[in-house]
Amino acid sequence: MSTFPGPSPAPRPPAPRRAPVVVAVASGLAVLVVVVLALVLSPGRPAPSAAPPATASSPAEDPWPPSPTWSADPTATDGARSPEPSPPSPPSEPGVPSEDGEPAVPSVPAPAGPGTVDDGAPDPSATPAPAWLGTRALAAAGAGPVAPQDTPAELLDRRILTPDLLPPPADGTFAPTVGPVPADVLARSTWQPGCPVAADDLRYLTVQHHGFDGRLHTGEVVVHEDGVDAVLAVFGAMHAEGFPLEEVRVIRADELDAAPTGDGNVTSAFVCRQSVGGGRWSRHAYGLALDVNPFHNPYDRGSGDDRVVLPELATAYTDRSRELPGMLTAGSAAVRAADEAGWGWGGRWSSAKDWMHLSDDGS
C-alpha cells in the first residue's frame, strides 16, 4: 500500500528570554529582606536617639528637662502648639530662700514719713501723759490772770503720746478733707449765736499729722471758709517736714470756761473768745487763726510781776534757744507756709511774743 506524505508540522517558536532588569530587582529584594531580618533579629542593639546632637549654635540643654504641658497656641499660623508656662512658685517668706536656691527679696514697706518709725512701735522718747495733767487747777475759773509757774520736770522736754480721737491714716500721704461743720461738732465747739462768725461760714477739716510718738494721726480743726487754703498749706508743710503735734482737735465749750491748769497743748483754730487782755474778738473767734502746740510755743508778754505766760506752766519754753521738737522758729515749714499764704506769725511781734499763733492779718 502506498502512503502519501502529510504536511510538515509548523516550527515551534523559541521561548522568550527574561529581561535582566527583572532578575536584578528580584535579587535586590531578596538581599533587602535578609538585611531587614538581620537587623530585627539582632539582640542588644540600642535604639537611635531622637534628640539631635548639640551644636555650637545650639547649646546642650539640661539632660533631664521637665516635660512641658501643651496647649494649642491660638497665635500660631501653622497649627503648632506652644508649651504652657509652669505655674509660678509661691512667694517666699522674707529671709527664706526661694525654691530655685536664690535668696528671697524681702518685701519693703512704703517709706515712713519724716518723724515716724516703720515698725509700728511708738518712739521710745515719747511718754504717756502724767496722771495729773489737766487736773491741777492753778486758780478758780474766771479769777483772772495767773502768775507764770515753773515748768514741771516731766514737761521740760514734752513728748507725750498722742491719743487717737479719729481713725489714724491708712498710709503716709497727706489727704485732708473739707466740708461743712457737722451738727454734733458745732454743738461741742465754742460756737454760739453771739460769735462774730456765722456757723455756715465755718468749715470742718480733717488733717494728717505726725505725733511725738513717731506715728501718724488724724486731727480735726474748724476754720473760716476764707482760711481753708492757708490752714491746709500749714498742715501740709508740717506733715512734709515731720513736725510733731501732740493733739489736733476742736476746743470744747466746757474747756473755755474751766479753771486754768496751765498745761494745755491742743493745736486748734476756731475758738469763740476775746483776745488776750480783752476788749476785742480774737482772730480765733473768726476762724482765721491757728495755734500750734501752745505749750511748746507759749504766749509771753511783760516782765516782773506784770509778766503773762500762757499756758502758765510753759515758762521753760520761753527760752527759744532750746529748739526742741514741736517748737516753731522762723525757719519752720509751718511759718514759711503761713508767710506764703499771706498770714503772719506771732513770734515776730515786738511788744509780746505769741510763738504758737498764726493768723490772717498777723494780729
C-alpha positions as CSV (number, residue, x, y, z in Angstrom):
1,M,0.0,0.0,0.0
2,S,1.4,3.4,-0.8
3,T,1.5,6.2,1.7
4,F,1.2,9.9,0.8
5,P,3.3,12.1,3.0
6,G,1.2,14.6,5.1
7,P,2.2,18.3,5.6
8,S,5.2,19.0,7.8
9,P,4.4,20.4,11.3
10,A,5.0,24.2,11.9
11,P,8.2,25.0,13.7
12,R,7.9,25.8,17.5
13,P,8.7,29.4,18.3
14,P,11.6,29.9,20.6
15,A,10.9,30.5,24.4
16,P,11.1,34.2,25.4
17,R,14.1,35.3,27.4
18,R,13.6,37.0,30.9
19,A,14.7,40.5,31.0
20,P,17.8,41.1,33.1
21,V,16.1,44.0,34.9
22,V,13.5,41.8,36.4
23,V,16.2,39.4,37.6
24,A,18.2,42.2,39.2
25,V,15.1,43.6,41.1
26,A,14.2,40.2,42.4
27,S,17.8,39.7,43.6
28,G,17.8,43.1,45.3
29,L,14.6,42.5,47.1
30,A,15.9,39.2,48.4
31,V,19.0,40.9,49.7
32,L,17.0,43.7,51.4
33,V,14.7,41.1,53.1
34,V,17.8,39.4,54.5
35,V,19.3,42.6,55.8
36,V,16.0,43.7,57.5
37,L,15.6,40.3,59.2
38,A,19.1,40.5,60.4
39,L,18.5,43.9,61.9
40,V,15.3,42.9,63.6
41,L,16.6,39.7,65.0
42,S,19.9,41.1,66.1
43,P,19.7,41.3,70.0
44,G,21.0,44.2,72.2
45,R,21.2,46.8,69.6
46,P,20.5,50.3,71.2
47,A,17.7,52.4,69.7
48,P,18.8,55.6,68.0
49,S,18.5,58.8,70.0
50,A,15.6,61.1,69.0
51,A,17.4,64.3,70.1
52,P,19.7,65.9,67.6
53,P,23.3,66.4,68.8
54,A,24.2,69.8,70.2
55,T,26.0,72.2,68.0
56,A,28.0,75.3,68.7
57,S,25.0,77.5,67.8
58,S,22.6,75.4,69.9
59,P,23.9,74.8,73.4
60,A,23.2,71.5,75.1
61,E,20.1,71.6,77.3
62,D,19.6,70.1,80.7
63,P,19.8,66.3,80.2
64,W,16.6,65.9,82.2
65,P,14.4,68.8,81.2
66,P,10.9,68.8,82.7
67,S,8.1,67.8,80.3
68,P,6.1,70.8,79.3
69,T,2.3,70.8,79.3
70,W,1.0,71.5,75.9
71,S,-1.9,73.6,74.7
72,A,-3.0,74.9,71.4
73,D,-1.4,78.2,70.5
74,P,-4.1,80.4,69.0
75,T,-1.5,82.7,67.6
76,A,0.4,80.0,65.7
77,T,-0.3,80.1,62.0
78,D,0.9,76.6,61.3
79,G,-1.2,74.8,63.9
80,A,1.8,74.3,66.2
81,R,1.3,74.0,69.9
82,S,3.2,76.0,72.4
83,P,4.1,74.9,75.9
84,E,2.1,76.4,78.8
85,P,4.2,78.3,81.3
86,S,4.9,76.5,84.5
87,P,2.8,77.8,87.4
88,P,4.7,80.5,89.5
89,S,6.3,79.5,92.7
90,P,4.6,80.7,95.8
91,P,6.1,83.8,97.3
92,S,8.9,83.2,99.8
93,E,8.8,84.5,103.4
94,P,11.3,87.4,103.9
95,G,14.7,85.9,104.5
96,V,13.7,82.4,103.4
97,P,15.5,81.1,100.2
98,S,13.2,80.6,97.3
99,E,12.8,77.1,95.6
100,D,15.4,77.9,93.0
101,G,18.0,78.5,95.7
102,E,18.2,82.2,95.1
103,P,17.8,84.4,98.2
104,A,14.3,85.8,98.5
105,V,13.8,89.5,98.2
106,P,12.1,90.8,101.3
107,S,9.0,92.9,101.0
108,V,9.9,96.6,101.6
109,P,7.2,98.8,103.2
110,A,6.5,102.2,101.9
111,P,8.9,104.7,103.3
112,A,7.7,106.2,106.5
113,G,7.3,109.9,106.6
114,P,9.8,112.1,108.5
115,G,9.5,111.7,112.2
116,T,7.8,108.3,112.0
117,V,9.0,104.8,112.8
118,D,8.3,102.0,110.4
119,D,7.8,99.1,112.9
120,G,4.5,100.3,114.4
121,A,6.1,100.9,117.8
122,P,5.9,104.3,119.5
123,D,9.0,106.4,119.6
124,P,10.8,105.4,122.8
125,S,11.4,109.1,123.6
126,A,7.6,109.7,123.8
127,T,5.9,109.1,127.2
128,P,2.3,108.8,128.4
129,A,0.8,111.9,129.8
130,P,1.4,112.4,133.5
131,A,-1.6,111.3,135.6
132,W,-2.1,114.8,136.9
133,L,-2.1,116.5,133.5
134,G,-5.1,118.8,133.1
135,T,-6.4,118.2,136.7
136,R,-4.5,120.6,138.9
137,A,-6.2,124.0,138.8
138,L,-3.9,127.0,139.3
139,A,-6.8,129.3,140.2
140,A,-10.6,129.3,140.3
141,A,-12.4,129.7,137.0
142,G,-12.7,133.3,136.0
143,A,-10.3,134.5,138.7
144,G,-8.1,136.4,136.2
145,P,-4.5,136.0,135.1
146,V,-2.3,133.6,136.9
147,A,1.4,134.3,137.5
148,P,3.8,132.2,135.4
149,Q,4.8,128.9,137.1
150,D,7.9,126.8,136.9
151,T,7.7,124.1,134.3
152,P,7.3,120.6,136.0
153,A,10.2,118.3,135.3
154,E,8.0,115.9,133.4
155,L,7.2,118.6,130.9
156,L,10.7,120.2,130.4
157,D,11.1,118.2,127.2
158,R,7.4,117.4,126.5
159,R,6.9,114.5,124.1
160,I,3.6,113.0,125.0
161,L,1.9,110.1,123.2
162,T,-1.0,111.3,121.0
163,P,-4.5,110.0,121.7
164,D,-6.4,108.9,118.6
165,L,-9.7,110.6,118.7
166,L,-10.2,109.9,115.0
167,P,-9.1,106.8,113.0
168,P,-5.4,107.1,112.1
169,P,-4.4,107.5,108.4
170,A,-4.3,104.4,106.2
171,D,-1.0,105.4,104.8
172,G,1.6,108.2,104.9
173,T,0.0,110.6,102.5
174,F,-1.4,114.0,103.3
175,A,-5.0,113.7,102.3
176,P,-7.2,116.3,104.1
177,T,-10.9,116.6,103.9
178,V,-13.0,119.8,103.9
179,G,-16.7,120.1,104.5
180,P,-19.5,121.9,106.4
181,V,-19.2,121.7,110.2
182,P,-21.3,118.6,111.3
183,A,-24.0,119.5,113.8
184,D,-22.5,117.4,116.5
185,V,-19.1,119.1,116.1
186,L,-20.7,122.5,116.2
187,A,-22.6,121.6,119.3
188,R,-19.4,120.6,121.2
189,S,-17.4,123.6,119.9
190,T,-17.4,127.1,121.4
191,W,-19.6,128.5,118.7
192,Q,-22.8,130.2,119.8
193,P,-25.2,132.7,118.2
194,G,-23.2,135.7,119.7
195,C,-20.0,134.8,117.9
196,P,-18.7,137.1,115.2
197,V,-18.9,134.5,112.5
198,A,-21.9,132.6,111.2
199,A,-21.8,128.8,111.5
200,D,-22.4,128.5,107.8
201,D,-19.1,130.3,107.1
202,L,-17.1,127.8,109.1
203,R,-15.6,124.6,107.6
204,Y,-14.6,121.3,109.2
205,L,-11.2,119.9,108.2
206,T,-9.6,116.6,109.0
207,V,-5.8,116.6,108.6
208,Q,-3.0,114.1,108.9
209,H,-0.1,114.9,111.3
210,H,2.9,113.4,113.0
211,G,2.9,112.9,116.7
212,F,5.7,112.9,119.2
213,D,5.2,109.2,119.4
214,G,6.6,108.8,115.9
215,R,3.2,107.8,114.4
216,L,0.8,109.4,112.1
217,H,-2.6,110.6,113.4
218,T,-5.7,112.3,112.1
219,G,-6.7,115.6,113.7
220,E,-9.7,118.0,113.2
221,V,-9.9,121.8,113.0
222,V,-12.7,124.3,112.4
223,V,-11.8,127.3,110.3
224,H,-13.4,130.1,108.4
225,E,-14.0,129.2,104.8
226,D,-11.6,132.0,103.7
227,G,-8.8,130.5,105.8
228,V,-9.1,126.9,104.5
229,D,-6.3,127.2,101.9
230,A,-3.9,128.8,104.3
231,V,-4.5,126.3,107.1
232,L,-4.2,123.3,104.8
233,A,-1.0,124.7,103.5
234,V,0.4,125.0,107.0
235,F,-0.7,121.5,108.0
236,G,0.7,120.1,104.7
237,A,4.0,121.8,105.3
238,M,4.2,120.3,108.9
239,H,3.3,116.9,107.6
240,A,6.0,117.0,104.9
241,E,8.6,118.3,107.5
242,G,7.6,115.6,110.0
243,F,6.8,118.4,112.6
244,P,5.2,116.7,115.6
245,L,1.9,117.9,117.1
246,E,0.6,116.5,120.4
247,E,-3.1,116.9,119.8
248,V,-5.2,118.5,117.0
249,R,-8.9,118.9,117.8
250,V,-11.7,121.3,118.3
251,I,-11.8,123.1,121.6
252,R,-14.9,122.3,123.6
253,A,-17.2,124.9,125.2
254,D,-16.6,123.5,128.7
255,E,-12.8,123.9,128.3
256,L,-13.2,127.6,127.6
257,D,-14.9,128.1,131.0
258,A,-12.8,125.7,133.0
259,A,-10.3,126.7,135.7
260,P,-6.8,127.1,134.3
261,T,-4.4,124.2,134.7
262,G,-1.6,125.8,132.7
263,D,-0.6,122.7,130.8
264,G,-2.9,122.5,127.7
265,N,-1.3,121.7,124.4
266,V,-4.1,121.4,121.8
267,T,-3.4,122.7,118.3
268,S,-6.7,124.4,117.2
269,A,-8.1,127.2,115.1
270,F,-11.7,128.4,115.8
271,V,-12.3,129.4,119.4
272,C,-15.0,131.9,120.1
273,R,-13.2,134.1,122.6
274,Q,-11.8,137.5,123.3
275,S,-8.2,138.3,122.6
276,V,-5.7,138.1,125.5
277,G,-6.3,141.3,127.6
278,G,-9.9,141.5,126.3
279,G,-11.6,144.4,124.6
280,R,-12.0,142.8,121.1
281,W,-12.6,139.5,119.4
282,S,-9.6,137.3,118.8
283,R,-8.9,136.2,115.2
284,H,-9.7,132.7,116.6
285,A,-13.3,133.8,117.0
286,Y,-13.5,134.3,113.3
287,G,-11.8,131.0,112.5
288,L,-8.9,132.9,110.9
289,A,-6.1,132.0,113.3
290,L,-4.2,128.8,114.2
291,D,-2.4,128.0,117.4
292,V,0.3,125.3,117.1
293,N,1.5,123.3,120.1
294,P,0.7,126.1,122.7
295,F,2.8,124.5,125.4
296,H,5.9,124.3,123.2
297,N,5.2,127.8,121.8
298,P,3.7,129.9,124.6
299,Y,2.5,133.5,124.7
300,D,4.9,135.7,126.6
301,R,4.3,139.4,127.5
302,G,5.7,141.8,130.0
303,S,8.2,141.3,132.8
304,G,8.4,141.0,136.6
305,D,5.1,141.0,138.3
306,D,3.3,142.0,135.1
307,R,4.6,139.1,133.1
308,V,2.0,136.9,131.5
309,V,2.9,133.4,130.1
310,L,0.2,131.2,128.6
311,P,0.0,128.3,129.3
312,E,1.2,129.2,132.7
313,L,3.4,126.2,133.2
314,A,5.2,126.6,129.9
315,T,7.9,129.1,131.1
316,A,10.7,126.8,130.2
317,Y,9.7,127.1,126.6
318,T,10.0,130.9,126.6
319,D,13.8,130.2,126.2
320,R,13.7,129.9,122.4
321,S,17.3,128.8,122.2
322,R,16.4,125.3,123.2
323,E,14.9,124.4,119.8
324,L,13.2,121.2,120.9
325,P,10.8,119.1,118.8
326,G,7.5,120.9,118.5
327,M,8.9,124.4,118.8
328,L,8.2,126.9,115.9
329,T,11.0,129.0,114.6
330,A,11.3,131.5,111.7
331,G,12.7,128.7,109.6
332,S,9.9,126.1,110.4
333,A,7.9,124.8,107.4
334,A,4.7,126.0,109.1
335,V,5.9,129.5,109.4
336,R,7.2,129.6,105.9
337,A,3.9,128.2,104.6
338,A,2.0,130.9,106.6
339,D,4.2,133.6,105.1
340,E,3.5,132.3,101.6
341,A,-0.3,132.3,102.3
342,G,-0.1,136.0,103.5
343,W,-0.6,135.1,107.2
344,G,1.6,136.4,110.0
345,W,3.4,134.7,112.9
346,G,3.2,136.0,116.5
347,G,6.8,135.1,117.0
348,R,7.7,138.3,115.2
349,W,5.7,140.6,117.4
350,S,7.7,143.2,119.3
351,S,5.6,144.1,122.4
352,A,4.8,140.5,123.1
353,K,5.6,137.1,121.7
354,D,2.9,134.6,120.7
355,W,5.0,131.8,119.3
356,M,2.1,129.5,118.8
357,H,0.0,131.9,116.8
358,L,-0.6,132.2,113.0
359,S,-3.3,134.5,111.7
360,D,-4.6,136.0,108.5
361,D,-3.8,139.6,109.5
362,G,-0.8,138.9,111.7
363,S,-2.6,140.1,114.9
